[in-house]
């Protein structure tokens, strides 16, 4: 996957199309990511030590990685990503501006 935890992404498909947010968690086995304030779901919880009250909590759900696009930190545009290998180190490269995404 070309999208990692901490990346800034824009949603390009689905009910939250156009929203931007930071990737909170990635699940490479299922090719899904959790983006802040995107795909909010309601979870019904029982009272527990952590949550004394119980009830309905709202949290971010996962969305498929094909529905998000990485926002380049250099040109601030959503872009496709290519990979380049230099001295055994892989770096992600922005297809729009050609600059490295990883530092």
Protein Blocks (a to p, Z undefined) as FASTA:
>chain_A
ZZdehiacddfedjkgoiacddfbdcfknopacdehiaiacddddddfklmngpaddddd
dddfklpccddfklopacddddddeehiacdddfklopafbZZ
